[in-house]
Amino acid sequence: MRAKGVLSVDTDVLVPFFDVDSMDVVWHGHYVKYLEIARCALLDDIGHNYTQMKAAGYVWPVIDIQLRYVRAARFGQRLNVRAELIEWRNRLKVHYLISDAQTGERMTRASTIQVAVTTAGELQLLSPQVFTDAVEQRLARLTTAQTLPASPASAEDLQPMIVCP
């Protein structure tokens, strides 16, 4: 049983022609690119993306990736790629679900693990405080949003929505 993430984003990907092979299906290596697109959206939602990670003095290489292909995606198919944050205190672990955007049919499941490494090349055993703080702040905003009244009393009570592409 896969763990459910504490944060998630959904991103749509339209399969381009150059991602399919001679059998008219997405070449297996391109799924990693779709995961990266969703992971970037998740990090943007957290408020600490790769640009901010590097500016803080860290790079986050992928050290493990697992994919389970269920159905082949095809040229022109619109996919929904969901990225869910699973772990962030010691490493960055993200689970993914790629599904057909129209039918919801599951196409692929995946997970990635990344670790923080200083730009000087030193592996970190804990995630940098700047990253964990960003995650905790995002979780706090999520908790606050969930406790808001269902129908606001005035326009001032409306909170902005975060929309991921």
DRENSE-439648 format. One record per residue (C-alpha): residue in one letter; x, y, z. Coordinates in steps of 0.1 Angstrom, whole numbers, plus 2048, in hexadecimal, padded with zeros to 3 digits. Each point is the difference from the previous one (the first is absolute). Example, Ala and Ser with C-alpha at 12.3 -4.5 7.8 and 13.67 -1.06 7.14 Angstrom:
<atoms>
A87B7D384E
S80E8227F9
</atoms>
This chain:
<atoms>
M800800800
R80E8227F6
A80181C819
K7EA81E7F9
G8128217FC
V7FB81E816
L8008177E2
S7F87F97DC
V7FE8127DE
D7F07F57E0
T81080A7DF
D7F47F97DD
V8177F47E5
L7F67FD7DB
V8167E47F1
P8148107E3
F8087ED7E0
F826800808
D7F97EB820
V7F27E27EE
D8147E47F0
S7FB7EC7E0
M7E47EC811
D7ED821806
V8037FE826
V813817818
W8247F3802
H8057F4824
G81B81A808
H7EA81D7FA
Y7EA7F881E
V81D80D815
K7FC8227F0
Y7DB800809
L8097F9824
E81881D800
I7E68177F3
A7E87F681C
R81C80281A
C8098237F5
A7DC80A804
L7FF7F1823
L82081280A
D7F18217F2
D7E17F9815
I8167FB81F
G8118217F9
H8247F27FD
N8087F57DD
Y8207F57F0
T80C8247FA
Q7FA808825
M8117E080A
K81F8087EC
A80082480D
A8007F2823
G81F7EB7F8
Y7F17DE7F9
V7FA7E97E3
W7E87E3803
P80A7E37EA
V7E87E37FA
I80F7E2810
D7E47E77FB
I7E47FE7E7
Q7E67E57FC
L7E57FE7E5
R7E57E67FB
Y7F08027DD
V7DC7F57FE
R7F580E7DE
A8128107E4
A7FA8257F9
R7FC80B7DC
F80681F7EB
G7E681B806
Q7F47F1820
R7FA81881D
L80F7F2820
N7FB80B824
V8207FD815
R7FA802825
A81E805817
E7FC7FA825
L81A80A81A
I8077E2817
E820809812
W813820804
R814800821
N81D7E97F7
R7FA7FD7DB
L7E780A7E5
K7E97E47F7
V7E48057E7
H7E67E77F4
Y7F18057DE
L7E17F47EE
I7FD8057DA
S7DC7FB7F4
D7EC8077E1
A7F2823806
Q7DF7F87EF
T7F87DE80E
G815800820
E80E7DE7F6
R8227F9811
M81D7FF7E8
T81F800816
R80A802825
A82280C80B
S81580E81C
T820813803
I81880781C
Q81781D801
V81A80B81A
A80F822807
V8248057F6
T813821805
T80D8107E1
A8227F680D
G7F57DC7FE
E7FA7F7824
L7E27E9806
Q7E880C81A
L7F07E6818
L7E4818808
S7ED8167E8
P80B824802
Q7EC816819
V7F78187E4
F7EE7E37EE
T7EF7F181E
D7F482380B
A7F18057DE
V7ED7DF802
E7F4807823
Q7F48237F6
R7ED7F17E2
L7F07E6816
A7F681B819
R7EF8147E3
L7EE7E07F5
T7F47FA824
T7F4824803
A7EE7FE7DE
Q7EE7E080B
T7F3811820
L7F181E7ED
P7DA8027FF
A7EF7F07E2
S7F08207F5
P812820809
A7EE81C810
S81081A7EA
A8188047E3
E81C806819
D7FC7DD80E
L8087F07DE
Q8237F17FE
P8137FF7DF
M8007DE7EF
I8217F07F5
V7FC7F27DD
C81B7EA7F1
P8037FC7DB
</atoms>
